[in-house]
Amino acid sequence: MASSDGFPASFYGEPGVLGMLSNGISAFLVLLQNFHTAHTGTAPAGVENILAGVHLILIGGVCQLVAGMLSFRKYDHLSGTAFIGYAALWGSYGATRIYFGASAQTPTIIPFPAQMMNNLSLSTNMTSNMSLTTTMVIPVCHVCLSIKETAIAGLVPYILLSFLLAFCSATVNYIMPLVFGAITATLVFEAVGLVASSWALVVSGVLELLILIFAIYGSAALLGKGLTQRLVLKGFGTPLFNVLLLGTTNSGSVQRIGQEKKKNTKYAEPMALGFFCDTVAPFIFAFYSFGYIKSFGVGVAWVSIITVAQLFSSYYAHLRQDCYHTTKFGLHATYWLIKAWDEFVLSALEDGKVASGREAMVGNWFFVMAGVVLCIGSLNTDVLELIHNMLFVLLTLSTIPQIALQGYYIFFGVACSLFTAASLYCTFSRLINTIAEKSLIPVGPQPISSEMLKKALMCCRANQGDQEALPQTDQGSDALFYISNGVAALSALHARSSSLNPAFLHLTVPWVLISGAIIQAYVSRLQVTGGGRFGSVIPTIYVAVWATWTWFRFSGNLLQLSAEPAYGFTAGAIALLVINAFLMLIAAYRNLVLLFLTSVMEVVLVCFLLSTLQRLPYELEIAMLALFSTICIYGALASLVNCIFSHRLLPMGPHLIKEKVRWESVPELPCPVAYSRLTSSLMKIAGLLEEGGVCGIPTDTVYALSASCKNPRAIENIYNIKDRPAEKPICICISNVEQLVAAKPPFSPLLWEFMRNVYPGGISCIVSKGDWLFKLGVGPAYDRVGTKDSIMIRVPDHTVTGHLCDITGPLAITSANPSGEPDSTHHTMVINRLGHKLQGVLCDGDSNEVVASTVVNCLKIDEGTITIVREGCVPAVKVHQIFERVKSTMV
């Protein structure tokens, strides 16, 4: 436990130590190569580059990814975004080093189309060894072409984003700006070093040495803070400038952002990370579209790695119960990954075959429709979000395969440029606004009011006045489930003639495999965490369906499978048919749309079975895949809209099979329990407290033990129940600030204004004791709460706790955990650990936080200072920002 004047033991420690050390060590690895190259004039090659790349991926990529994940769980917006973003950077740069190493290996002779020779920048020596028919001498893999050009195209967006991170971090402390600023300058000279002389590598090496020094100091400061629970070294806790200087608060936007934050504040907001990824991927595609990159062999690695980072932004949006951003970033990641591998395959095909193969593809049309679905969902957010989604629709339209190749890449390049600019601004605005928790950077108002949007969406319901609550079986990842299946189904749709076109078969593989198998496996993971009745059964089985479909229908034709393996697929198709019949039964428990989807899939699997027997009715398969995609687009729209508003605004149909609840005997609980959603339960707990009992209750942070201030003996029992040291005081909890006003304490105007800015919320204020506590209702417990001269006051931002205090009067509360053990974040933890000592527990499910409130000493506030006694769910930096803002308004 923390001392009275220090920081608490953080639930997730200090992941910043791992993140900054990962940056420092990665920079040191590149530094060694740069100085060696500048000194000897010989660039590293072969195994040396490969080993350096592997180390960069493991240290700068994987280790820093872990730091970013822990930062998101620690509710650190900036560090979570920065560490995962830099993990993608070092991972991509490590992959580039591996490509450099592979390109220097012994040449080999492999088949290669002669028509591509004019498009590839090959050396004269290599050209002289080429056969002008079907083979030529090239390195181990021709994907290693345009390595430097791709690396430059990848570094430029990271330079811009790293500069934004350095700027934003200056509003938090003055160590991270030095680290991120040095990384920004290093990336500039690394890019110059790829095309210029060795002087750029020397400058880059010096900057990388600075990164290492700053990272070591920052890590030592954070490590000292974690070990001693104090700021031993300077650098953290004091920003270079106040974030509030960046703009003027928009009251309407503040309210909307505040409402969104109350959904779930256990995890940092991942929106900035999602837009970060939406900046890097289209920038690389823009360079490729305008002809700067000749081959996408290295580009596919950069885009694939940043796509993984974007899936993490989708994942943390899911953990925050934010279905809109879960769907949006999942869709974007799917699009970038498919397009990357699509262009990779295109760069390896003959120009004459590309056009005929592309014209038969229709999968991109589903992305257009999915983009429109996101536009509808963003009508409930802000103008910036809507503009970004409209640019994504433009982007998907630019990649329609039916556009002639002459104008295709120009259109795509322009769309990517516009999308990159919008994503860059979105990254900056979301990051600053989440740090400040106010809309300082303009994002625009909500395009359409929520009520108008609800009325418009409910126009197709039979009973427009009925807003059915969203069933527990519906999950935030359902929209992404429908999208991944829809893309796979529409991509798999083709005519009989297309099955004989090798170019079409090559191009279709990434479309079906990535959306139907890889992304759907991610959706399956989301549905496991969603806690639905049947979990991830349906998406997991459909992963197998689309993977098998891709292998047999597309890869199988290219490999010219014999009849014997085909019969193996026949047996597999029969097994999938039987399994899907059970999935139809599961869907009947959910809704009619999912039941229709699984029913159509049954017919699609019949077509797959017939194809293994060489008796495929192409017309039936085309019709069923088209119908399957249509159901998916409606399912995605309805699931997204219903989840955003938490009501069934668009009909999904009833569940045809209703579950019969069996009342089975359960073990007897150690204490009476009540449920917060029932008024009678609240009265029951209030009665137990009035009688002198000690009860576990939910708050806006973690669960707490409570006792009525009317019963001093009950407060003494709290110390015995949790083995709390007698010298540690207990705070009081009230329902609102107006209760304090009525008691007329002798507080200064500055203290009153500060309290009104932090209450209700996850901040506790220590103030001077006085006779005013008797007027507040503390009365008999005056000597049992607080210290001799001071008292800590909590005003939770929690409806249940507020109503309970209105009924009982002030409550004495402390965290519901045995002293020295982690806080309780669910009512079952309270029951299991302390239930046998309590008179009751008010059950409210998961708590809103994983750590307790932040404690602020306000005893010297009139002298212009406050002290952070314990840093909890509200960061200390945020508390100081509020205090500085209040002071400035009082002048």
N, C-alpha and C positions, 0 to 999 in steps of 0.2 A: 504494500500500500504506500501511497505517497505521503510525504510529510506535509505538515500544514502549510508550508510555504513553497512547495515544489509542484512538479507535474505528476500526473498519475501514471502508473504503469500502463502503457498503451496496449490495447487489446491485440494489435497486430505489430507491436514493436515499432521500429523506425525503418521502413522499407527504403527510405531515401538513401541510407547507407549503401545498400546493395546497388541501387540505381546509379548513384554517382561513381561508385567504384567501378561499375561495369563500363561506364563512359570513359573513366580515366585509364583503365587497363586497355580497353580497345584502342583508344587514342595512342597509347604507348606502343602497341603492336604496329600500328601504321607508321608511327614515328621512326621506329627502328628500320623499317623498309625504306622510308623516304631518305633518311640520313645515309643509309648504305648506298642507295642509288645515286645521291648527290656526290658522295665521296668517291665511288668507284666508276661512275658513269655507266654502270651496267644495271639494268632493271631486273628485279627478281623474276624468276621464271620457273616453270615446271612444278616440282613437288614443293618448293619453298612457298610459292604462291598458294598452292592448294592447302597446305598446312595453315598458313596465315588466314585463309578464308574460313577454314573450319573453326579456328580459335575465335575469330570475329563473330561467327554465328553462335557459338556456344556461350561466349562471355558477353559480348555486346548485345546479342540477340536473345538467347534463352534466359540468361540470368536477369537481364534488364526487363524482360517480359514478366518474370515473376515479381520483380519490384513494382512494376506498373499494376499488376493484378492486386497486390497487397495494398497499394496506394488507393485504388478504387474502393477496396473494402474498408479503408481507413477514412473514407470521405474526404480525400484530398484530390480535388478536381485537377489542379495544375500538374502535380507529380504523376498522377495516373495517366493523363494525356501525354505528358512529355516522355515518360519512361517507355510506354508502349510505342509511341511514335519513333523514338530513337532506337528502340529494339528493332523495328522494321528497317530503319536506316542501316544499322550495323549489319543486320542479317543480309540485306540486299548488297551492301558493299562487300561482305564476305563471300556471297555467291559470285559477285563479279570477279573477285580475286581467284576463285576456283576456276571460273571460265578462262581467265588469263593463263592460269597454270595448265589447263587442258589444251588451250590453243597452241601451246609451245611443245606439245608432245609430238612423237614421231608421226609423220603423215601416213595416211593409208588410202587405198583405192576403194571407193564406194560408189554405187550407182548415183548418178545425178543428172537431171535433165539439162540438155544442152541449151534449151531455150532460156534458161535462167542465167546464162553466163554474162549476158550484157547488163544484168541488173546487179551483179555482185562485184565488189571492188576487190579483185584477186590480183596478186602480184604477178609480174612478168614470168618469174621462175615457175610459179605454179601453173600458169597458163600454158607454158611450153610443155608441161607434162600431161596435159589433158587430152583425153580422147574426145573427138568432136561428135561422138555418137551417144554413148550412154554412161561413160565413166570418166572420172577425173581424179587427180590426186589432190586431196584436201586434208586438213587436220582431222583429228579423231571425230569431231562433229562439226558440221557446217553452221550450227547455231552460234558458234563462237565469233561469227562475223559481226561487225559494228559494235564491238565491246566498248570502246572508248566513247563512241557517240551515245550509246545507251546509258553509260555511266554518267555522262554529262547531263543528259536529259533527266535522269533520276535525281541527280544532286541539286539541280536548280530549284525544284519545288521544296526540297528539304532546306535549302538555304533560306527561302522566304519564310517557311514555317518555323524554322529554328530562330529566326529573328523575332517573330511574333512571340514565341515562347520566352525568349530572353526579356522582351519588353513586358510581357504579362507577369513574369516571375519577379520583376522589380517592384511590383505592388505587394509582394509577400515577404521577401527578405532580400539581402544583398549578397548572398553566396551563389544561389542558383543563376542569377543574371550573368555572373562572371563565367560560370561553367557553360551555360547555353550560348552566351555571346562568343566565347572562345570557339565553341563548336561551329557556330555560324561562320566566323572568319576562316576557320580551318576548311570547311566545305568549299568556300570560295576558292581558296588556293589549291585544294585537291582537284577541283574542276579545271583550274588553269593549268595545273601540272600535267593533266592528261593530254594537253595539246601544246604546251610551251616547254621551255628549257627547264633545267634542274633548279633554277633559283626559286621557282614557285614551291618546289618540294621542300626546300630548306625553310622557307617562311612557314609552310604548313607544319613542318616538324617542330619549329619553335612554338607555334600556337598549340600543337598537340601536347607539348611539354607543359604549357600553361594549364591546359585542361586537366592534366594529371595532377598538378600542384593544387589547383582549386578543388578538384574532386577529393583529394586526400584530406585537405583541410575541412571541407564541408562534411565529409564522412566522419571525421574525428569529432566535429562539433555535434553532429546528430547522435553519434555513439555515446559521447559524454553526456548528452541530455538524457538518453535512454537509460544509462547506467546510474547516473547520480540524481536523476529526476530534476535537474536544474540546467540552465543555460551556462555551461562552464566556459565555452568559447563563444565569442561574438559572431554574429552573422545571421542568426535566425531569430524571428520574432520582431524584427524591426525592418519595415520596408523602405526602399529608396524613396518612394513617393506614395501618396495616398491614392488608391484606385478611384476614389470619389472625385478626383480632379479631372477625370477623363470625360465627364459628361453630366448632363442634367437628368435626374430621375423622371421617368414617365410613370405617373401614378397608375394608369390603367395597366401598363405592362407589368409593373411591380406586383400588382394584385394577382395577375394571371400566373406569373412565375412562382409566387408564394403558394398559390393553390396547387401548382404542379409539384412543388417540393414536399408537400405534406403527404403525397402518395406513399413515399418510402424514402427515408433519409439514411438508410443503413449504408448505401453505396453512393459514391460520387457520381455526378452527372456525366454521361459518356458522349454527349452531343458534340462537344468540341473534337473529340477523337474521331468520331464518324466523319465530320466535315474535313478534318485533317487528311484522312484517307481519300476522301473525294477530291482533294486537291492534287495529290501525288499521281494517282492513276490516270486521270484525263490529261495531265500535263505530259506524261510519257507518250500517251496515244497521240497527242497533238504533234509532238516532234516526229513521230513515226508517220503520221498522215501527211505532213508537209515535206516528207522525203529526206529529213535529216538522218533518220535511222533506216538503213537498207534492209536489215533482217531483224525479226522480232525474237530471235533466239534467246538473247539476254534480257530483253524487255519482259518476256513472260515470267522470268524469275522475280524481277522487281515488282511487277503488278501482283503476282501470286502472293508474295510476302505481305504487301500492304493490304491485300484482301483479307488475310488472316487477322491483321490488326483491326480491320473494320468489323469482322465477325465478333471480335471481343467487345467492340462498342455496342453491337446489337445484343450481345449476351448480357452486358451490364444494364442495358436498358430493360431487358427482360426481368432481371433481378429487381429493378426499381418498379416493376409492374407498369412499365411504359410500353404498351403494345404498339404505339405508332412508330417510335424510333426503333423498336425491335424489328418491325417489318421493313421500315425504310432502309436501314443500314444492311439488313440481311439481303434485301432485294438488290441494292447497289453492289454489294460484295459478289452476289451471284452474277450480275451483269459484267462486272470488270473481269472476273475470273474466266467466264465463258469467252468474252471478247479477246482476252489475252491468248488463250489457247487456240481460239479460232484464227487469229492473225498468225500465230506460230505455225499452224498447219498450212495456212495460205502461203506463207513465205517459202514453204518446201514443195509446193505444187507447181506444175507447169502453168504458165499464163493462159494457154489455150484451154485448159481444163477447168480453170477457176470459175469462169463466167457460167459455164453450163452447170457446175456443181452448186454455185451460190443461188442461181435463179430458182432452183427447186426447193429452197429452204424457206420456211415460214415461221420458225420459232421466234424470231425477233418481234413479230407482231404482238406476242403475248406481253413482252416487256413494255410495248407502247401502252397497252391496256392497263397493265399494272401501274405504270407511271400516272395514268389518269386516276386510278384508284387512290394513289397517294395524294394527288392534287385535291381530291374530295376530302380526304382525311385532314389535310393541312388547312382547310377552311376554318377549323376550330383552333388554329394556333396563331400565326402572325403572317404579315405580308412577306417577310423575308423567306419564310419557310415555303410559302406558296410559289414565289418566284423561283426558288431553287428547284422545286418539283416540276415546274413548267419547263425549266431548262433541261431537266432530265428527260422529259417527254420529247423535247426537241432533239436531244442526244440520241434517244432510241429511234426516232424517225430518220435520223441521218444515217443509221446503219441498217436500214431496210435492204435486204439482199437484192430486191428487184431494181434498185438504182444502178444505172450504168457505171461501170468501173471508172470511167473518165471523170465523173463528177462525185463519185462516192467518197473518196478520201478528202477532197477539198471541203465538202459539206461536213464530214465527220470531224476534220481538224478545226473548223470554225466553231462547231458546236462544243467540242472539247475545250477550246480556249475560253468561251463564254462560261461554261460550267466551272472551269478552274477558277476564274475570277470570282464568281459567286461563292464558291466553296471556301476560298481564301478569306473573304469577308465574313462568311458565316463562322469560320473557325475563330477569328478574332473576336467577333461580337459575343458568341456563346461563351468563350473562355473568360472574357472580362466580366460579362454579366453574371456568370456563375460564381466567380471569385467575389464579386461585390454583392451578389444576391439581390441586385437591382438592375433594371434595364438602363444602363448608362450609354451603351452603344445602340443607336436606333435599329430596331428590327421591324417597326411598323405595327399598326394596330391589328386586331383580329379582323379578318376580312368580312366574316359574317357572324352575327351573334349566335351563341349556342342555341338559344331558343328558336330562332328562325331556321337554323340548320336542322334541328330536331323535327320541326314541323314539316320541312321539305322532305326529309328522309322518311317520315312516317306516312306520307301521302298514299303509299301503296298498301298500307295495312287496312284490314277490314274495320278494325276498331281503332280509330286514330287517337282516341283519348286514353288508350291503354298502353302504358309503358311497362312492359314486363321486365322484371329484374333479370339480369344475366345469370343463367344457371352456373353452378360451380363446375359443371363439366366443361364449360367453355374456357379456353386458355388464350393467353396473349399471343402465343405462337401459332394459333390456328391459321391466321392470314398468310403467314410465311409457308405453312404446310401446303395450302392450296396453290400458292404461287409457284413453289418448286415443282409440284406435280403438273401444273398447267404448262410451264415452260417445257418440261420433259415430253409431255404428250404432244404438244403442237410441233416440237422439233422432230419427233419421231414420225410425224405424218408425212407420207410421200407416196407418189404414184409408182406403178410397176416399173416404168422405164428408169426411174431414178435409182432403183436398187441395183441396176447394172452399171451405174456411173461411179467409178472409183473416187473421183473428186468429191461427190456428194457424200459417199460413205465416210471418207476421211473427215470431212467438215462436220458431219452430224455427231460423231463420237463425243466431242467435248460438250456439245449442247445437251445431249441426253444424259451423259454420265455425270457431269458436274451438277446440273440442277436436280436430276432425279435421284442420284445416289449420294454425292458428296455433301451438297447443301441439305438434303433431306436427312442425312445422318446427323448434321448439326441441329436440325429441327427436332429430331428424335431426342437429342440431349436436352433441348429446352423443355420438351414435354415431360421428361423425367422430373425436372426441377419444378414443373408446374403442379405436380401432385394430383393430376386427374385420376379418375377411377381406373382407366385402362392404360394410363401412362403413355408410353411411346410405342405401343404395339403396332398400330396402323402405319405410321411413318417408317418404322424399322422394317416391316415386311415389304413396304414399297421401295425401300432402298435396294433390297434383293431383287425385286421385280425389274426395276429400271437398269440395274447393273447387268442382270442376265439378258435383258432385252438388247442392251448395247453390245454385249459380247457376241450374241448369236446373230442378230439382224444386221449389224454393221461391221464389227470387227471380224465376225465369222465369214462374211462374204469376201472380205479382203484377204483373209487367210485361207479361203477355199477349203473349209472343213469338209471332211469326208462324211459318209453316211453314218458311220458308227458313232462319232461324237454327237451328230445331230440327234440320234435316238436317246442319248443321254439328256439332251435338252428337252426331249419329249417327256421323259419321266419327270424332269424338274418342273415343266409346265403343268403337268397333272397335279403335282404336289402344291404348286402355287394356287391352282384353281380351288383345291380343297381348303387351303388356308384362308383364301380370300372369302370363302363362304362363311367361315367363322368371323372374319372381319365385318361382314355384312351384319351379322348378329350383334357385334359390338357397336356398329354404327347405329343400329336401331335403338340403342340406349341413349344416343347422343342427340341427333336431329335428322330431319328428312333430307337435307342437302347432303350430308355425309353418307347417308344410306343410298341415295341416288349415285353418288360418286363411286362407292364400292360396288354397286350393282353394275354400273357401266364398265368398271375395271374387270368384272367377271367376264363380260363379253369380250373385252380387249384381250384377256388371257386366253380365251377360246381361240381367238384369231392367232395368238402367238403359238398355241398348240398346233393349229393347222399349218402354220408356216414351218414348223419343224418336220411336218409330214409332206412338205412341198404341195400343199393344197390350200394356200392362203387366198381367201376372197378379199382382194384389195379394196373393193368398194365398201364392204362392211367395215373393214379396219379403219379406213379414212373417216367414215361417218362416226364411228365410236370414239376415235381419238379427238375429232372435232367437238363432239358432244361432251367428252370428258373435260376438254379445255374450257368450254363454255361454263360448265358447272363450277370449275375452279375459279374462273374470274368472278363469278357471282359470290362464291363462297369467300373469296378473299375480301371483296368489298363489304359484304355483310359482317364478316368476322371482325374486320378492322373498325368499322363504324360502331358496331355494337359494343366492342371492347373499349373504345374511346369514351363512349357515353355511359358505359356500364348498364345499358338497357338494350333490349331487343327492339331496336328501331326498324331494322330490316328483317323480315321473317326468314327464319332458317327451318321452320317446320317443327312440329312437336316430336318428342322421343316416343317411338311406337311401343317400346317395352319399358314399363315402369318398374323400378327396383322395389322389391318388397323388403322392408327393413325387418330384420330379425332381432328381437330383444333378447340378448343373451346375458347371462349373469356375468358381471364384471367384478373385479376385486374391489373390496370396500376401500374408499378413499380415507386417508388419515384425518381429514378435516372436512367440514361442510364447504361446498363450492357453489358459486353463483355465476351467472353469465351476464356480461355487461350489457347485452342488447335488450334485457328485460328490466322494466321498471321495478317489478317486484323483487328482482335479485338485488338491485341497488338499495332498495329499502331494507332488505334482509341484512346486507353488510353494514348499512348505517345503524341498524338496531344492535348488531353485535358490537360495533364500536362504542355505541352509547352505553352498553352494559359493561364496558371495561375490557373488551376483548382486543386482541391484536390480529389484524387481517392483512393479507397480501393484496395489493391493488395495482392496477396498471397506471402508468403515467405517460407523459409524452417522450420520456427517454426509456429507462428500464423499469422493471417491476420494483415496487417499494413495500416495506412493512409500514403499517400505519396504526396510530393509536389516537384516540380523541384527547384533546388538550383538557377536557373536563375530567380526565381520569389519570392523575399523575402516576398511580401505581402501574397502569398499563404501559406508560412510557418507560418505567423502570424494567418492565418485563421484556421490552425490545432488546435492551442490553444483554439480558440473559439468553434470549432466544438465539441471537446471532453471535454471542460471545464477543460483544463489542467492548473495547477498552473504555473504562469509565471517563477517561480524559477527552474522549472524542465526542463533541457535541452533536445533538440532533436538531435538524431544522424544522421549521413549521411550513405548512402548505395551506394556501388560501386560494379562493376561486378567481379573484380579480383584483386589480389595483384599487378599485373603488372601495373595497373593504378597508384598505389602508387609509384612504382619504377620510373615511368616516371616523377612524380612530384618532385622527389628528396628531400624528407623530411630528416632532420638530425637525423635519427634513428640509434641507436647502432646496431652492428651485432647481439647481443643477442635478441633485439626486432624484428629485421627482421626474424631471425630464428624461434622465437616463433610464429610470425604471419603466417609464411609459414606452420607451423604445425597445426594451428587452423583454418585457412581460406582455402577454404570456409567452413562454418559450423555454428552451433548455438552458437557461442561465439562472443561477442562484446568487442573490446579493447578500452580503454580510453588512448589517447596519447596527447602529447603537441601540442597546436595550433602553427601555424606559417604561413609565407608567402607562403609556399608550397601549401596551400589550394587553392590559386588563380590559380596556375598551374594545380591543380586537376580539376578545373572547378567550385569550390564552389563560388568564386567571390562575387557577390552581396549579397549572403546570409551569408557572413562571420560572421556578428554580430548576426545572427538569429539562428545559430546552435551551439551546445556545450555551454561551459561556456566561461568566459573571457580568461582562460589560457589553456583549454583542449577541446578535441573533441572526441566523441565516433564513431568508425568506424565499420560498418557491411559489411560482404561479404557473403551473403546468398548462401547456397548450393542448389540453386533452378534455374532451367534453364530459366523459364519464367521471374523471377525477374532479372536475369543476362542479358538477352536480352533487357529487358526494360531499364536497366541502360546504356547499350551500345547505345541505341537510344537517350535517353534523357540527358545522363550525370549523375553526382551524384544526388541522391535523398535524401531529408530530410524525414525520416520515424519515426513513433512511432506506438505503438500498436493500432489497430482499435477498440477501446472500449471507452465508456464514462469513464472519469477518476474515478478510484475507483471501477469499475465493472470488472467482469471476462473478460479474453481475448476472442476474436472472433475466433472460430475454424472452421467456415464454412462461405461461402460468404453470405448465407441467414441471418446470424447473423449480418453481417455488414450492409446489406441492411435494415433489420428491425429496427436496432437501430440508424443508422446514415445516412441511405440512403437519407433522405430528406435534408441533409446538404451537400451532396457530389455532385461532377460533374460526377462521374462514379465509377463503381466497376468492377474489373477484376475477373471473377468467375473461381474457380479452385477446387470446391468441398471441401472435408474435408482437413483440414490442417495436416501437418506431426507431429505436436506436440500439446499438450494441454496447454503448458506454453511458455513464451517468452524466449529469448536467455539469456545465462549467461553473466553477465557484469564483465569484469576484468579490474581493475585499473593497468595500466602499467607505470605510471608516475615514479615509483621508481624501475623499472626493472633493471637498471644498478647497483643498490645497492644490487641486488640479491633477491628482494622481489616483489611479486605481491599481490594484494588484491582482494578478491571476493566481489564486490559491491552488486551483486544480483545473487543468485543461480537460474538458470532456467532449461532449458532442458538438459544441460550438467552438471553432478554433479561436485561440487566443488573439490571433491577428484580427479576426472579425470583431471581437469584443472591443479591441482598441480602436478600430475604425469607427464603430458606433459611438464610442465615447468621444473621439475627436470631432465627429460630426455634431454631436450634441453640444460640446463646448463651443464650437464655432457659431452655432445658432444662438447661444446664450450671450455672446459678446455684444 
